Amino acid sequence: MFTVREAGPLVRELREEQGWTQVELARRAGVSRSFLVDLEAGKSTVETWKFMDVFQALGYEIAIRNRETGKVRW
């Protein structure tokens, strides 16, 4: 994924797989529901630290992969 716009549908999909409402995920991630609505809508103005907290609450970590070499950095 390259943009927040691409992350939004993924967050929604992962949240729904967990069977969580937006309110539940927001509580677990320590963010507001309105932030989560913006994130799932792909708004590019979301704060990075909150973005990371949402994925952590879903049980995921984010790695950085070099597009040319495929090397992953944590």
N, C-alpha and C positions, 0 to 999 in steps of 0.2 A: 504494500500500500504506500502511496506517495503523498496523499493529502488527507486532511481532516474530512473532506467531502466523501472520500472513499471509506473512511473509518466509521462514519455514522451508521450505514446499513449493517456493518459487521457488529458494532456494539448492540444494535437492536436484535440482530440474529442470536448473538450469544446470550443476551438477557432473556430472550424468549425461550431458548433452549434450557435455561436454568428454571424457567417457569416463574420468573420474577416480574413484578410490575416496575414501572419507572421509579415509583416511590421507594420500593424495596432496594433497588440497585443504588439509588441516590443515597439512601441511608447507609448502606454498606460501604459506599465509596467516600462518604463524608462530603458530598456535594449537594447542591440544590436540585430539585426536580427540573426547574427551568434550565439549569445548565445541561442536564441530561437531554432535555428536549432539543436544545440547540445543537448538542453533539450529535444526536441521532439524525438531525436534519442536515448535518454536514456544514454547519456554520463555521467559517474559518476564524472566527473571533474567540474561540474557546481557549482557556488558559491551559498551558501544557501540563502543569503539575496536576490539575484536576483530571485531565485526559488520562494521564498515567495512573492515577488513583482508581479510575473507573475500570481499566483493564486489570489492575491488581485485584480489585474486588470481584471481578469475574473469574479470577484464578489464572490469569495470563500474565506473562512478562513480555516485554518488548526487547527484541534484539535488533541490532543494526547489521544489515548485510550489504556488502559491497556488490553493486550491480555487475561489475566487470569480472571480478574474481570469485564471487560467491562466498567469500570469507565472512564469517559471522563474528561480531564483537558484542560482548555483553557489557 
